[in-house]
């Protein structure tokens, strides 16, 4: 009798152990510039939509004091998300970064200045989906390219958590 209950319990776990069968996810996003002496981070919200087993798009809004970024990315999952809870991904996207600051000189302070830049973002990372709570954790490496300055900003650590809804 105990072995039948155990087999039934294992069958339920295996049948419920599908990987990521939800297409929409929302959550927390952050990235930290690892080369900055102060490890400046930016934090915000993110939404992701998986439209195929290996493809998805995501959008995020994040920032810190004097900085806000709005962006979107295409994500290519190297593993089939419906068969594995662990995944490795590559992505690329574009963002608009907005800065607000005061220029300070020795003899006078200038009024507030605002600038915005278009950035290309490349990323590589890994994620793990916990089906019991519909959460996924992810981390990765991000590289940013500023089109106006033609300058690469490497060494961003990105991380986050997403709740999978539908």
C-alpha positions as CSV (number, residue, x, y, z in Angstrom):
1,X,0.0,0.0,0.0
2,X,2.8,2.4,0.9
3,X,4.5,1.7,-2.4
4,X,1.3,2.4,-4.4
5,X,0.9,5.8,-2.5
6,X,4.6,6.5,-3.2
7,X,4.3,5.7,-6.9
8,X,1.1,7.8,-7.1
9,X,2.8,10.7,-5.4
10,X,5.8,10.4,-7.8
11,X,3.5,10.3,-10.8
12,X,1.8,13.5,-9.7
13,X,5.1,15.2,-9.2
14,X,6.4,14.2,-12.6
15,X,3.2,15.1,-14.4
16,X,3.2,18.5,-12.6
17,X,6.9,18.9,-13.2
18,X,6.5,20.5,-16.6
19,X,9.0,23.2,-17.2
20,X,8.0,26.7,-18.2
21,X,4.6,26.4,-19.7
22,X,3.7,30.0,-18.9
23,X,4.3,32.6,-21.6
24,X,4.0,35.8,-19.6
25,X,6.2,36.8,-16.7
26,X,6.7,39.9,-14.6
27,X,9.3,40.8,-12.1
28,X,12.2,42.7,-10.7
29,X,15.3,43.6,-12.8
30,X,18.7,45.0,-11.8
31,X,22.1,45.6,-13.3
32,X,25.3,46.7,-11.7
33,X,28.4,48.2,-13.5
34,X,31.2,46.1,-12.1
35,X,34.0,48.5,-13.3
36,X,32.6,51.5,-11.4
37,X,34.4,52.1,-8.1
38,X,31.0,52.5,-6.4
39,X,29.3,49.6,-8.2
40,X,26.5,51.8,-9.4
41,X,23.4,49.8,-9.8
42,X,20.0,50.4,-11.5
43,X,16.9,48.6,-10.5
44,X,13.3,48.4,-11.8
45,X,10.6,46.2,-13.3
46,X,10.5,43.9,-16.2
47,X,8.0,42.0,-18.3
48,X,8.7,39.0,-20.6
49,X,6.7,37.2,-23.2
50,X,7.8,33.9,-24.6
51,X,6.3,33.5,-28.1
52,X,8.1,30.2,-29.0
53,X,10.0,27.4,-27.2
54,X,13.3,29.2,-27.8
55,X,12.3,32.8,-28.3
56,X,11.0,35.6,-26.2
57,X,10.9,39.4,-25.9
58,X,11.3,41.4,-22.7
59,X,10.8,45.1,-21.8
60,X,12.2,46.8,-18.7
61,X,12.1,50.2,-17.0
62,X,14.8,50.8,-14.4
63,X,17.0,53.5,-13.0
64,X,18.5,55.2,-10.0
65,X,18.8,58.8,-8.8
66,X,19.3,61.0,-12.0
67,X,19.1,58.0,-14.4
68,X,16.2,56.2,-16.0
69,X,16.3,53.6,-18.9
70,X,13.5,52.1,-21.0
71,X,14.4,49.2,-23.2
72,X,13.4,46.0,-25.0
73,X,15.3,42.9,-25.9
74,X,14.9,39.7,-28.0
75,X,15.9,36.6,-26.0
76,X,17.1,33.4,-27.6
77,X,16.9,30.4,-25.2
78,X,19.4,27.7,-26.0
79,X,17.4,25.0,-24.3
80,X,13.7,24.2,-24.9
81,X,11.9,26.0,-22.1
82,X,9.1,23.5,-22.0
83,X,11.4,20.6,-21.3
84,X,14.0,22.1,-18.9
85,X,13.7,24.3,-15.8
86,X,17.4,25.4,-16.3
87,X,18.1,27.6,-19.3
88,X,20.9,29.4,-21.0
89,X,20.1,32.5,-23.0
90,X,21.5,35.1,-25.4
91,X,19.9,38.4,-26.2
92,X,20.2,41.7,-27.9
93,X,18.1,44.8,-27.7
94,X,17.9,48.6,-27.6
95,X,17.3,51.1,-24.8
96,X,16.9,54.8,-24.3
97,X,18.9,56.1,-21.3
98,X,17.9,59.4,-19.7
99,X,20.2,61.3,-17.5
100,X,19.5,64.4,-15.3
101,X,22.3,66.2,-13.5
102,X,23.7,69.6,-12.4
103,X,27.0,70.8,-13.8
104,X,29.0,72.4,-11.0
105,X,32.0,74.7,-11.5
106,X,34.1,76.5,-8.9
107,X,32.5,79.9,-9.4
108,X,28.9,79.0,-10.3
109,X,26.3,76.2,-10.5
110,X,24.6,75.6,-13.8
111,X,20.9,74.8,-14.1
112,X,19.8,71.2,-14.4
113,X,20.9,69.5,-17.6
114,X,19.1,66.6,-19.3
115,X,20.6,64.1,-21.8
116,X,19.4,60.9,-23.4
117,X,21.3,58.3,-25.3
118,X,20.4,55.3,-27.5
119,X,22.1,52.1,-26.4
120,X,22.5,48.7,-27.9
121,X,22.5,45.9,-25.3
122,X,24.0,42.4,-25.7
123,X,23.6,39.8,-23.0
124,X,24.3,36.2,-22.1
125,X,23.0,34.5,-19.0
126,X,21.3,31.6,-17.3
127,X,18.0,31.1,-15.5
128,X,16.3,28.6,-13.4
129,X,12.5,28.1,-13.1
130,X,10.9,26.9,-9.8
131,X,7.6,25.4,-11.0
132,X,6.2,24.9,-7.4
133,X,6.0,28.7,-7.0
134,X,6.0,29.9,-10.6
135,X,9.2,31.9,-10.1
136,X,12.4,32.1,-12.1
137,X,15.7,33.5,-11.1
138,X,18.2,34.7,-13.6
139,X,21.6,36.3,-13.9
140,X,24.0,37.2,-16.7
141,X,26.5,39.4,-18.3
142,X,25.5,42.5,-20.2
143,X,27.4,44.7,-22.6
144,X,26.2,48.2,-23.6
145,X,27.1,50.2,-26.7
146,X,26.4,53.9,-26.9
147,X,25.6,54.9,-30.5
148,X,26.3,58.6,-30.0
149,X,29.7,58.2,-28.4
150,X,30.5,55.0,-30.3
151,X,31.7,53.6,-27.0
152,X,31.3,50.2,-25.5
153,X,30.5,49.9,-21.8
154,X,31.3,46.3,-20.7
155,X,31.0,44.4,-17.5
156,X,27.4,44.8,-16.3
157,X,26.1,42.1,-14.0
158,X,22.3,41.7,-14.5
159,X,20.0,39.8,-12.2
160,X,16.4,39.4,-11.4
161,X,13.4,37.4,-10.4
162,X,10.2,36.9,-12.4
163,X,6.8,35.6,-11.5
164,X,5.2,33.5,-14.3
165,X,1.5,34.3,-14.7
166,X,-0.1,32.8,-17.8
